[in-house]
Amino acid sequence: MKVLRTPAEVHALREELRRQPVTVGLVPTMGYLHEGHNSLLRAAREENDVVVMSLFVNPTQFRAGEDLSAYPRDEERDLAIARSSGVDYIYAPEPDAVYPSGFASRVEVEGLTEVLCGAEQSRGAGHFAGVTTIVAKLLNAIDPDVAYLGQKDAQQATVIRRLVEDLEFRTKIVILPTVRERDGLAMSSRNAYLSPEARERATAIWASLLETEKAFAEAGLEPALEAGRRHLEEAGITPEYFEARYPGTLDPADGIGSDPILVAVSATVDGTRLIDNILIEPSRSLNGAGAPQAATTPRRTR
Ligand code: PAF
């Protein structure tokens, strides 16, 4: 496994790979790898000749006052995990290499980025401009055939799909299911911040989404959202948002019809901002097929 530190090194690699009949899979990360990342790395390894992982805590996607300096980092450990997952190249630049003095460009996806995590009372649309700018730079430099993202960041996945389509990147975006701890908590690098008490309380987030899915089958969307919110409140958690949207457009869902509904939540538990979501399939729920976790874990989408 080779570690690349500068855009010039990435460009040289891409030139070399272009001369060979190989497919390239990219797993973009901010490091502090967990099993969720591993599932992306495994898929990339199985499906491509060459696997590139980016490891960059992107400063422009953090809001002032957010946890940039405290964001968990352990490059040595990440490199070891990447090596054992069969990664061929790590791109781990310093911020100055990505954003040199004079850098003035911004890639922005409108609309989709102004709701949920992009709403002013959450992280603000600037967060997604940071994400789409760095992702556009990575796709441009690495030019992967496929890039792998996790469903936990459902809004990010929708925004990146839009970016890829609008700017005609040739990369195929693959979204893989959220990987969970045994008690249901979605794996996230931020879980490392949680005290044992907060960690325990945070399990209410996934439980509230399951509660929503169950109540949807019995009573419809609005009562289901209320049930989910109540479940969180009973655990002493006030969500920043707990909303139902259509996954492709992020328009508010009305629960009528058979389109899948994304119920997404963001909540701060003891100072740590956590997000999670569930995809409810109305046809399945209304057929009385029940709502076990496996039934709603999003399938792999391309
Ligand atoms: O999901 C993440 O880890 C980041 O937002 C990403 C896609 C690597 C961009 O910095």
Boltz pocket constraint, residues with backbone or C-beta under 6 A from the ligand:
constraints:
  - pocket:
      binder: B
      contacts: [[A, 28], [A, 29], [A, 30], [A, 56], [A, 58], [A, 61], [A, 130], [A, 131], [A, 134], [A, 135], [A, 153], [A, 156]]
      max_distance: 6.0
